[in-house]
């Protein structure tokens, strides 16, 4: 059963209601870890700009909830309501938000309708509409158009996203292209050193981040094929979902390699045939900072890809597979700048990896180009804050 299942139906203890209602509230929703990380800067700025208000951050996943609790000491973290009329009504009555801010394109029909009926402004931020989602929404366009009519401002990531949401029925005058806030999310709370993870001076770290089932086997087979030519190469596997750790431990053993959980590494030097498995939250970014080469997963065997901005901010050469549909615009920016290698299959993956390992100047050039792309695309958080500010000015004028 989902943690706080009763609360998600709107059955709140009186103590939580009293705590929430102690101040006027800004309700922000971020479905999981990726959205929460992208909004760190925005959340901090909201606290500074609206000190009379309390930020109430809702999320859906347990990992998102735990991450938010660890990152934001002065923000109230709750699980989001189930999208039933009775549940969302209870949430609205208890939170009484001055504005509801929704990250990316999470559409909750009952919640949006209930907020609209209560006269509570809705702002959709860092919005995107993937090609797959667009096709699905078009089938239900009449229904989707009605839901989108409840939204006051759409802050979309790109011109393409803006065009799609307008085609689905959003009013053009409410849609802005604000950019992707993930380009602004490059600060690190902690930094790992090579000594912290037991890397010797002559060893090279290959980080495979946000991996998806099936990708670990491919990566391990490539690693084994490169051992003789590149004995200094060391691998960290960081699954998208840490709960897959035991599964990956077994995969590593099946390949006759030695699995070690990151939480048990304790800075000891790596043994031959050792593969480290990331089983903790919040430290993958720091590992990217130590990497020689990065692979970003859910792009070889999965669908949609994962965020490449994090390793790019460290000026690292990045390899992805063919399936990056959910980050199409971002990937194209990096490819255009020669800051990314996109491979179509395992053989191409191995070939390009070898090329990068043999060419330090190419690794450095790709990394520098990646960091430049980051710098050129920052500023979405400030543009989004200006749009949210319009809502507060409008409310004050009434």
SULQUI-V896872 format. One record per run of one state. SS is the DSSP state (a for helix, b for strand, c for the rest). FROM is the first residue (numbers start at 1). TO is the last residue. If there is no record, write none. Layout:
# SULQUI-V896872
SS|FROM|TO  SS|FROM|TO
This chain:
# SULQUI-V896872
c|1|4  a|5|8  c|9|13  a|14|20  c|21|23  b|24|29  c|30|32  a|33|38  c|39|39  a|40|49  c|50|52  b|53|59  c|60|61  a|62|71  c|72|75  b|76|79  c|80|84  a|85|95  c|96|96  b|97|103  c|104|108  a|109|117  c|118|120  b|121|127  c|128|130  a|131|139  c|140|140  a|141|148  c|149|152  b|153|156  c|157|158  a|159|167  c|168|171  a|172|174  b|175|177  c|178|180  a|181|183  c|184|203  b|204|211  c|212|214  a|215|226  c|227|232  b|233|239  c|240|241  a|242|254  c|255|257  b|258|261  a|262|264  c|265|273  b|274|277  c|278|283  a|284|290  c|291|292  b|293|296  c|297|308  a|309|312  c|313|316  b|317|320  c|321|324  a|325|336  c|337|340  b|341|342  c|343|345  a|346|358  c|359|359  a|360|376  c|377|379  a|380|397  c|398|398
